[in-house]
Amino acid sequence: MSVDISQVVRGTRIAVSELQQWPDTLEHRLREAAMQERFTHKYRNQTGHLHNSTESGVVSVTRNEVVIDLEMGEPYASFVVRRGFSKFPQHAARAEADLNREAAKVASKLGKL
């Protein structure tokens, strides 16, 4: 008996490729959100600390999870947001929605293999 598994191999390669790219896709989108915040905030950038601490980065990648951090890294960031000088929560929410849509696309594509 002979079984042709070429389509399974092809599908597996595509799936692995998509999943290997996923951390980069996440990080890229969150870096965009951090840049949007840095270039659209309304506070006066006197020291540069809050502006420079607004960043994202991959925290960890495991077999089942990718953890990426997007933050304004100064203790007074919440004050700036509450006072309306920053749209950081909106930028973060938009990035999260974009990534959820992208994840759904990838899942759909992998489901069709």
ABEGO torsion letter per residue (X at the ends): XBBBAAAAAAAAAAAAAAAAAAAAAAAAAAAAAAAAAAAABABBBAAGAAAAABBBBBABBBAABBBBBBBBABAAAAAAAAAGABAAAAAAAAAAAAAAAAAAAAAAAAAAX
